[in-house]
Amino acid sequence: MVVQRKVDRAAQVTAFVVCSIVSVFVLIPIVMIVYNSLRTNGELLISPFGLPAGMLHWENYGRILSASSGFWENLLNSLLATLGTVILLLATACPAAFVLARLTFPGREMIFNIFLIGLLFPLTVAVLPLYIMVRQLGLLNSLWGIILPQAAFSLPVTILILRNFFKAVPRELEDAAAIDGSSFMGFFWRILLPLSRPALAVVTMLAVVGSWNNFLLPLLVLEDQSTWTLSMGVTQFHSQYGTDWVSVMAYLTLAMVPAVVLYIFAERQIVAGLTAGAIKG
């Protein structure tokens, strides 16, 4: 018993040390972005990792938040694109995963495997045919031109996660709901979806991060600067004569804030969804 406790203690200490080291490597780039956003371009170029030479330059954020920078317009476009992607994704993936998890019919596994094949084709592989399709549909320079592809390419992994979670719900709950007079879809809306909030939080966060950080698709589809998302807006600080690096850092810092705030509010549900192996009734 004593030996087992020592082994468990050593494992906990090792896990803590490893997680701490990984956390430091993850936080260093973020800290450097925030820190360098409060300096001048001269200070940044002379000593990227140096200590502040004088006062912090908060006016860098003032330039980004001004109306002339286009930040607020880019932020609104990113919010609309992300919200549209999440709504469309959940509206299609939840019913599909429900049917593939709770119904038995010929060809069910084949249909599920077809969805899984989509995991083998990242967005970069389908850039050319995707651009041609978006152009033929008249969706160039439109947020729908990035919402539809983002939802489509997120569908396989979303169905995979939700299907496994839906299958873990005991059949006894479905039978009890049927005895109480609930229909098949009533069980889906009133019982299954509320129980699946951790899994929904995970797939929602994955979709939000994917849409928020997507650069390639907006670069191909959005030509008018008024339709740019945050990932495209940062390119306005690059020119043939140079780059305003401190403005880039300040812009990236502000662009990270909405995603971080969303994660803070949804952290508990996300962790529960990642650690839940099954639902016990």
Secondary structure per residue as TSV (DSSP state, phi and psi in degrees):
chain	resnum	aa	ss	phi	psi
A	1	M	-	360.0	-43.4
A	2	V	H	-65.4	-41.1
A	3	V	H	-63.9	-41.2
A	4	Q	H	-63.6	-39.6
A	5	R	H	-64.4	-40.0
A	6	K	H	-64.7	-39.5
A	7	V	H	-64.8	-44.5
A	8	D	H	-62.6	-40.5
A	9	R	H	-65.2	-41.7
A	10	A	H	-64.9	-38.2
A	11	A	H	-65.8	-40.0
A	12	Q	H	-65.0	-42.9
A	13	V	H	-64.2	-42.9
A	14	T	H	-62.6	-43.6
A	15	A	H	-63.3	-39.2
A	16	F	H	-64.8	-43.6
A	17	V	H	-64.6	-45.4
A	18	V	H	-62.3	-45.2
A	19	C	H	-64.0	-37.3
A	20	S	H	-65.3	-42.6
A	21	I	H	-64.1	-45.0
A	22	V	H	-62.4	-40.6
A	23	S	H	-62.8	-38.6
A	24	V	H	-63.3	-45.0
A	25	F	H	-65.0	-31.7
A	26	V	H	-73.8	-38.8
A	27	L	H	-78.9	-26.9
A	28	I	H	-56.1	-49.9
A	29	P	H	-61.0	-39.1
A	30	I	H	-65.2	-45.0
A	31	V	H	-62.4	-40.1
A	32	M	H	-67.1	-37.3
A	33	I	H	-63.4	-47.6
A	34	V	H	-64.8	-43.1
A	35	Y	H	-64.3	-47.0
A	36	N	H	-72.3	-16.9
A	37	S	T	-71.7	-11.9
A	38	L	T	-106.2	19.2
A	39	R	S	-119.3	-179.2
A	40	T	-	-98.4	164.1
A	41	N	H	-62.2	-36.3
A	42	G	H	-63.3	-45.8
A	43	E	H	-63.2	-39.8
A	44	L	H	-65.8	-43.5
A	45	L	H	-71.2	-34.6
A	46	I	H	-72.9	-45.0
A	47	S	-	-146.2	88.7
A	48	P	T	-60.1	-30.2
A	49	F	T	-110.3	13.9
A	50	G	-	-79.2	166.8
A	51	L	-	-77.4	157.0
A	52	P	-	-57.7	132.5
A	53	A	S	-79.8	-22.6
A	54	G	S	-158.7	-137.7
A	55	M	S	-74.9	156.7
A	56	L	-	-77.4	141.7
A	57	H	-	-99.6	83.9
A	58	W	T	-71.8	-13.9
A	59	E	H	-65.6	-17.4
A	60	N	H	-60.9	-39.4
A	61	Y	H	-72.4	-32.3
A	62	G	H	-61.4	-38.6
A	63	R	H	-66.7	-38.7
A	64	I	H	-68.9	-39.9
A	65	L	H	-80.5	-6.4
A	66	S	S	-71.6	157.8
A	67	A	G	-65.6	-27.6
A	68	S	G	-71.5	-20.9
A	69	S	G	-76.3	-21.2
A	70	G	T	78.9	9.7
A	71	F	H	-62.1	-45.6
A	72	W	H	-65.8	-36.3
A	73	E	H	-67.2	-42.4
A	74	N	H	-63.4	-40.0
A	75	L	H	-62.9	-43.9
A	76	L	H	-62.5	-42.6
A	77	N	H	-63.5	-40.3
A	78	S	H	-65.0	-41.1
A	79	L	H	-63.4	-43.4
A	80	L	H	-65.4	-43.1
A	81	A	H	-64.5	-42.4
A	82	T	H	-69.0	-44.8
A	83	L	H	-62.9	-44.0
A	84	G	H	-62.9	-40.2
A	85	T	H	-64.2	-45.1
A	86	V	H	-65.3	-45.8
A	87	I	H	-63.0	-47.7
A	88	L	H	-64.0	-39.5
A	89	L	H	-64.7	-48.9
A	90	L	H	-68.0	-35.1
A	91	A	H	-65.6	-26.9
A	92	T	H	-99.5	-37.7
A	93	A	H	-75.3	-37.7
A	94	C	H	-62.5	-52.0
A	95	P	H	-62.5	-39.2
A	96	A	H	-64.0	-45.9
A	97	A	H	-65.2	-35.6
A	98	F	H	-62.9	-46.9
A	99	V	H	-65.0	-43.4
A	100	L	H	-71.1	-18.5
A	101	A	H	-97.0	-37.1
A	102	R	H	-107.9	-12.0
A	103	L	-	-109.8	147.5
A	104	T	-	-115.2	119.0
A	105	F	-	-152.9	156.9
A	106	P	T	-60.5	133.8
A	107	G	T	86.8	6.5
A	108	R	H	-62.0	-48.2
A	109	E	H	-66.9	-32.7
A	110	M	H	-66.0	-42.2
A	111	I	H	-63.5	-41.7
A	112	F	H	-63.8	-40.3
A	113	N	H	-66.3	-31.7
A	114	I	H	-64.1	-41.5
A	115	F	H	-62.3	-40.4
A	116	L	H	-65.7	-30.4
A	117	I	H	-60.2	-29.5
A	118	G	G	-60.6	-21.8
A	119	L	G	-67.6	-19.6
A	120	L	G	-84.6	-7.4
A	121	F	-	-119.8	92.2
A	122	P	-	-70.7	167.7
A	123	L	G	-59.2	-37.9
A	124	T	G	-63.2	-28.4
A	125	V	G	-70.7	-32.7
A	126	A	G	-103.5	22.5
A	127	V	H	-59.9	-50.7
A	128	L	H	-65.1	-54.2
A	129	P	H	-63.3	-31.5
A	130	L	H	-67.1	-42.1
A	131	Y	H	-63.3	-42.5
A	132	I	H	-62.6	-42.3
A	133	M	H	-64.8	-44.4
A	134	V	H	-62.3	-40.1
A	135	R	H	-66.3	-41.5
A	136	Q	H	-67.2	-29.2
A	137	L	T	-82.3	-4.0
A	138	G	T	72.0	30.6
A	139	L	-	-105.2	8.8
A	140	L	T	-64.8	143.6
A	141	N	T	64.8	25.1
A	142	S	S	-130.4	143.7
A	143	L	T	-64.3	-26.2
A	144	W	H	-63.8	-25.1
A	145	G	H	-68.3	-18.6
A	146	I	H	-108.8	-25.2
A	147	I	H	-65.8	-49.4
A	148	L	H	-62.3	-49.6
A	149	P	H	-64.1	-38.4
A	150	Q	H	-62.0	-43.8
A	151	A	H	-64.8	-39.9
A	152	A	H	-65.6	-43.5
A	153	F	H	-76.4	-17.1
A	154	S	H	-89.5	-10.8
A	155	L	H	-63.2	-45.0
A	156	P	H	-58.9	-50.3
A	157	V	H	-68.4	-32.0
A	158	T	H	-66.6	-45.2
A	159	I	H	-63.6	-38.9
A	160	L	H	-60.3	-46.8
A	161	I	H	-68.2	-47.4
A	162	L	H	-68.4	-37.9
A	163	R	H	-61.9	-45.3
A	164	N	H	-63.4	-36.8
A	165	F	H	-70.9	-42.3
A	166	F	H	-63.4	-37.5
A	167	K	H	-67.9	-24.7
A	168	A	H	-76.6	-14.9
A	169	V	S	-70.6	126.0
A	170	P	-	-59.3	142.8
A	171	R	H	-63.1	-25.8
A	172	E	H	-60.9	-33.9
A	173	L	H	-65.3	-40.6
A	174	E	H	-66.6	-41.1
A	175	D	H	-65.2	-40.8
A	176	A	H	-65.4	-38.0
A	177	A	H	-65.9	-38.1
A	178	A	H	-66.5	-38.0
A	179	I	H	-64.6	-34.9
A	180	D	T	-78.3	0.3
A	181	G	T	97.1	8.9
A	182	S	-	-79.9	141.0
A	183	S	-	-80.5	175.9
A	184	F	H	-61.8	-46.0
A	185	M	H	-73.5	-28.1
A	186	G	H	-63.7	-40.1
A	187	F	H	-61.7	-39.3
A	188	F	I	-63.7	-48.2
A	189	W	I	-76.3	-43.4
A	190	R	I	-91.1	-23.7
A	191	I	I	-119.5	-52.5
A	192	L	I	-68.0	-48.1
A	193	L	H	-63.6	-44.4
A	194	P	H	-59.9	-36.0
A	195	L	H	-70.3	-22.2
A	196	S	T	-97.0	17.4
A	197	R	H	-57.7	-39.0
A	198	P	H	-61.0	-43.8
A	199	A	H	-66.6	-39.1
A	200	L	H	-64.2	-36.3
A	201	A	H	-65.3	-38.8
A	202	V	H	-64.8	-50.9
A	203	V	H	-68.0	-32.3
A	204	T	H	-65.0	-44.3
A	205	M	H	-65.0	-38.9
A	206	L	H	-62.3	-41.8
A	207	A	H	-67.6	-39.6
A	208	V	H	-63.6	-47.6
A	209	V	H	-63.2	-43.4
A	210	G	H	-62.4	-42.7
A	211	S	H	-72.3	-42.2
A	212	W	H	-64.0	-36.0
A	213	N	H	-96.8	-1.4
A	214	N	-	-65.9	124.7
A	215	F	-	-115.6	-39.2
A	216	L	H	-63.4	-47.3
A	217	L	H	-65.6	-48.8
A	218	P	H	-59.0	-33.9
A	219	L	H	-62.7	-36.4
A	220	L	H	-80.6	-36.2
A	221	V	H	-96.3	-39.9
A	222	L	-	-94.7	105.3
A	223	E	-	-96.0	-37.4
A	224	D	S	-78.3	131.0
A	225	Q	G	-62.2	-24.4
A	226	S	G	-69.7	-16.9
A	227	T	G	-102.8	1.6
A	228	W	-	-62.9	146.4
A	229	T	-	-93.5	178.6
A	230	L	H	-61.0	-37.9
A	231	S	H	-64.3	-29.2
A	232	M	H	-85.7	-31.4
A	233	G	H	-61.9	-27.7
A	234	V	G	-67.7	-19.3
A	235	T	G	-72.0	-14.8
A	236	Q	G	-68.6	-14.6
A	237	F	G	-91.8	2.8
A	238	H	E	-103.7	138.7
A	239	S	E	-144.8	174.3
A	240	Q	T	-69.6	-13.7
A	241	Y	T	-99.1	-12.2
A	242	G	E	156.8	-173.0
A	243	T	E	-133.5	132.8
A	244	D	-	-85.3	85.2
A	245	W	H	-65.6	-38.3
A	246	V	H	-67.3	-33.4
A	247	S	H	-68.3	-36.8
A	248	V	H	-61.3	-45.3
A	249	M	H	-63.0	-43.3
A	250	A	H	-65.4	-39.9
A	251	Y	H	-64.3	-44.3
A	252	L	H	-64.8	-37.9
A	253	T	H	-61.8	-46.8
A	254	L	H	-66.4	-34.0
A	255	A	H	-68.9	-25.6
A	256	M	H	-77.0	-24.3
A	257	V	H	-58.9	-49.7
A	258	P	H	-59.2	-42.2
A	259	A	H	-65.7	-39.5
A	260	V	H	-66.0	-42.4
A	261	V	H	-62.0	-42.6
A	262	L	H	-62.2	-41.8
A	263	Y	H	-64.8	-39.5
A	264	I	H	-60.4	-42.9
A	265	F	H	-72.6	-30.3
A	266	A	H	-103.0	8.3
A	267	E	H	-57.7	-45.1
A	268	R	H	-62.6	-44.9
A	269	Q	H	-67.0	-37.3
A	270	I	H	-65.9	-45.7
A	271	V	H	-63.3	-40.7
A	272	A	H	-63.0	-39.3
A	273	G	H	-69.1	-33.3
A	274	L	H	-77.2	-27.4
A	275	T	H	-100.5	-13.0
A	276	A	-	-76.7	118.0
A	277	G	-	-90.9	-28.4
A	278	A	-	-164.4	163.8
A	279	I	-	-108.0	124.2
A	280	K	-	-98.2	131.4
A	281	G	-	-102.8	360.0
